[in-house]
Amino acid sequence: MYLDDGLGIEQDQEMCKIVSEQVKLDLVRSGFVPKAEKSLWEPTKRLVWLGTFIDTENGFYKIPDNRINKMIHSIDDIISCSTGRKSVFVKKVASVVGQIISTYLVIGNLVYLMTKHLTIDVNTSASWYSYIKLSESSIEQLQFWKLYISEV
């Protein structure tokens, strides 16, 4: 069994240290072995967590540039494959939808509204190993994200 992606928040640094040590101790006592290279036990006001940059000192979330570049590259690839109403591997489309939805903390509900047609197209596939033809609405949503994600 694996535990992953925990995050704790406290009002001050000292309390954060206390809670962090207690969580670490509880994990070890429960038989889990925290990976040192994947763990951050010291309080911090800035970190990347689940692919989102969190800055609690200045009060904002940001999508790191490497994620933005990956999304744009993936979107370009799908648009290129779709040109001339060609088919696209459904897993590629589902991956882009997942990448977009994972920006929810930064962008909000727009991620769901502007992936609706893409999700509908993904759900028409017979299996994860099939190809689909994207609707015009899905292509428009991809074009929207290509422009919008650069501005976030």
C-alpha positions in Angstrom: 0.0 0.0 0.0 1.2 3.5 -0.8 0.2 6.8 0.6 0.9 9.9 -1.5 0.4 13.6 -1.8 -0.4 14.7 1.7 -0.4 18.4 2.6 -0.8 20.0 6.0 -1.5 23.7 6.9 -1.2 25.4 10.2 -1.4 29.0 11.4 2.3 29.4 12.4 5.6 27.8 11.7 6.1 26.3 15.1 2.7 24.5 15.1 3.4 23.4 11.6 6.7 21.7 12.7 4.9 20.0 15.6 2.1 18.6 13.4 4.6 17.6 10.7 6.7 15.6 13.2 3.5 13.9 14.6 2.3 12.9 11.1 5.8 11.5 10.3 5.8 9.6 13.6 2.3 8.3 13.0 3.2 7.0 9.6 6.3 5.2 10.8 4.5 3.7 13.7 1.8 2.5 11.3 4.4 0.6 9.3 4.9 3.1 6.5 8.3 4.1 5.3 8.3 7.8 4.0 10.6 8.3 1.1 13.0 11.0 2.0 13.5 12.2 -1.6 9.7 12.6 -2.0 9.0 14.1 1.4 9.1 17.7 2.7 8.7 17.8 6.4 9.9 21.3 7.1 7.4 24.2 6.9 7.5 26.2 3.7 5.4 29.0 2.3 6.1 28.1 -1.3 6.0 24.7 -3.0 4.9 22.7 -6.0 2.2 20.2 -5.0 0.4 18.0 -7.4 1.8 20.0 -10.3 0.6 23.4 -8.9 2.8 26.1 -7.5 1.4 27.3 -4.2 2.6 30.5 -2.6 0.9 31.0 0.8 2.9 34.1 1.6 1.6 36.1 -1.4 -1.7 34.1 -1.6 -1.7 32.7 -5.1 -1.6 29.5 -7.1 0.2 29.2 -10.5 0.6 26.5 -13.1 4.4 25.9 -13.6 5.7 26.7 -17.1 6.7 23.1 -17.8 3.1 22.0 -17.4 1.8 24.8 -19.6 4.4 23.8 -22.3 3.4 20.2 -22.1 -0.3 21.1 -22.5 0.4 23.3 -25.5 2.5 20.6 -27.1 -0.2 18.0 -26.5 -2.9 20.2 -27.8 -0.9 21.1 -30.9 -0.3 17.3 -31.5 -4.1 16.6 -31.3 -5.0 19.5 -33.5 -2.4 18.4 -36.1 -3.8 14.8 -36.0 -7.4 16.1 -36.4 -6.7 18.3 -39.4 -8.8 17.2 -42.3 -11.1 15.3 -39.9 -8.6 12.6 -39.3 -8.8 10.3 -36.3 -7.0 10.8 -33.0 -5.9 8.2 -30.4 -8.5 8.5 -27.6 -5.9 8.2 -24.9 -4.2 11.4 -26.2 -7.4 13.3 -25.9 -8.2 11.9 -22.5 -4.7 12.9 -21.4 -5.2 16.5 -22.4 -8.6 16.6 -20.7 -6.9 15.3 -17.5 -4.1 17.9 -17.8 -6.6 20.7 -18.2 -8.8 19.5 -15.4 -5.8 19.2 -13.1 -5.4 23.0 -13.3 -8.7 23.4 -11.4 -7.0 25.0 -8.3 -5.7 27.8 -10.5 -8.5 28.2 -13.1 -11.7 27.0 -11.4 -14.9 25.7 -12.9 -13.9 26.8 -16.4 -11.9 23.6 -16.7 -15.1 21.6 -16.6 -17.2 23.9 -18.9 -14.5 24.1 -21.5 -13.7 20.4 -21.7 -17.3 19.2 -21.9 -17.3 18.4 -25.7 -13.9 16.8 -25.5 -15.2 14.6 -22.7 -18.2 13.7 -24.7 -16.0 12.7 -27.7 -13.8 10.6 -25.4 -16.8 8.8 -24.0 -17.9 7.8 -27.5 -14.9 5.5 -28.0 -15.3 1.8 -27.8 -12.0 1.4 -25.8 -8.9 3.2 -24.6 -7.1 1.7 -27.6 -9.4 3.2 -30.3 -9.3 6.3 -32.4 -12.0 9.0 -32.5 -12.9 11.9 -34.8 -13.2 15.1 -32.8 -16.3 17.2 -33.2 -15.9 20.9 -34.3 -16.8 21.9 -30.7 -14.0 19.8 -29.3 -11.5 21.4 -31.8 -12.8 24.8 -30.7 -12.2 23.9 -27.1 -8.6 22.8 -27.8 -8.0 26.1 -29.7 -9.4 28.0 -26.7 -7.1 26.2 -24.3 -4.1 26.7 -26.5 -4.6 30.4 -26.3 -6.0 30.7 -22.7 -3.5 28.5 -20.9 -0.6 30.7 -22.1 -2.3 33.7 -20.4 -2.9 32.1 -17.0 
